[in-house]
């Protein structure tokens, strides 16, 4: 019967018009033919097909429903109706009609293919796999089916089955971009990065415009500590002359390149790429990353910094929650919320875990922890401690900013802490809603958020300069001694003897992030190394896993007269091993203008004296605060020349170094007095809460 319709001259003409996408002509002809062929299911089916091509799914659905009313045994009618439901994501209905198609015609194999899609969307994975397998058995050369099935096995982390499927696909098309790319993904997940790199490169060779292959190739190179090569991959995509290059892909590529350049200390080029990225797209993640990394710039300008923040804020349309101040009056305890992605083994976790454990013992408080990190593991020792101390723990990474803000408000949080600022996985948008009457920045970000809804930043007397108001929108909430401290230690690793006594030479060291080490610092440190006989400098950072990055720094120091044998570079090390390396250095050299925070606290705990230079910003004054609290003001400098001269003076005075280390061994504990710090913090929090209540 259907063959008769398809051989009909008029119907064939309409089919030809549809195949050539002449839909208006085809539709006009259909209307003419409907006068001749009343209630003809085949014409209605053709008409539904036109509506489907036009993406007019409502009319298409109506037509195909009419088709199966007119001819209940027409398998194509059920199939076409099912595809409409598939397109509008009504997967249950699609499954029903694909199965009805197969009841009429069990050899309608495309229905099995589409059932594979629907079942996957419905998370009926076993049924999806069965549907694809049956389809492949009967249509063995359809590459897309292998790709879809292989992706399911990747999602299930059944990598051997996925490899088997994709290897079958390669026998169909050895040059398939998607197949090679997905095989690369499998090896990437298996951490076989060199093999993954090979397949990603193949995918690019077969299709130079396939952006995702560039991204995964760069990621595989990065985790293999081949940063310079990864930069080359980004440059290669950017330089391609493609007529179909997508703006969003270019923006993303420049953003990724900027992040990588920042992470290896090439800030000048990083900022150029951030500028390009945000000129293409006002993606808030691009802007926030730019803001974060701008803090490390040796030519930091507060005006430029706040201009970047304004770009970020102007991309958002967020209104404050209207707070009913009276809702908190009956609260018997102060509810304090902490929002962070770093409630784990992380610098922030190392600083605050002991403090919050002590604070949680105070009956005047309830502690609410809002965890933003979706990868936080139950086995993470610090995370476990955070969960135990909290009254309430919430995993909130699936919420959007508005949802989370409403939750915080409904939890009646009175004081909400941001522990992230513009660092990775931050959620500053939540604070723009102002879900808590008092909002405070602390520990994780020592620069201004530029957000007026954040009322305070925790400081101490030594980190606040006379120019504080030029650097901060937040008001300073000053503690008596120090802004934060270290509360996770490695007690058993400290060695009493000064390292130079064993080595017969002085070792300087800096374990700060590589992007804190700017060209001026290299020049200053080189002056020190050139004037302290036989001295060495030990640097530890993950970026030094890359020989190319290491060579760049060796060349930079060499240009200032430093011999390669004076430099010791180490890449990624575990925390316990990092502490061990503090026993190998006599003097810790702080960076500037962005000084060390956690690393400086760690050096002090390990009784290694810290030579620091302060400027106007909070970020540059952490070392000053640490030394001032310990009475080591001689180790604090205001100029480059003073920094160099003191380094030389201290390093060449053996008795002084020995006495300083001995002094730290005996006196450092007052800096790490968690009980005293917590009492001070608690007093400050109660004061701001009482002041808030006194205002109405």
PyMOL commands that set and color helices and strands:
alter all, ss='L'
color gray80, all
select helices_A, chain A and resi 2-7+9-19+23-36+41-53+57-70+75-87+91-104+109-121+125-138+143-155+159-172+177-189+193-206+211-223+227-239+247-263+267-280+284-294+302-314+325-328+347-359+381-389+401-410+429-432+468-471+491-493+499-503+514-516+519-531+542-545+547-558+564-566+575-582+598-605+618-620+622-629+633-635+640-651+654-672+674-694
alter helices_A, ss='H'
color red, helices_A
select strands_A, chain A and resi 334-340+365-371+392-395+415-418+438-441+456-460+475-479+507-510+536-540+567-570+587-589+609-613+636-637
alter strands_A, ss='S'
color yellow, strands_A
deselect
rebuild
show_as cartoon
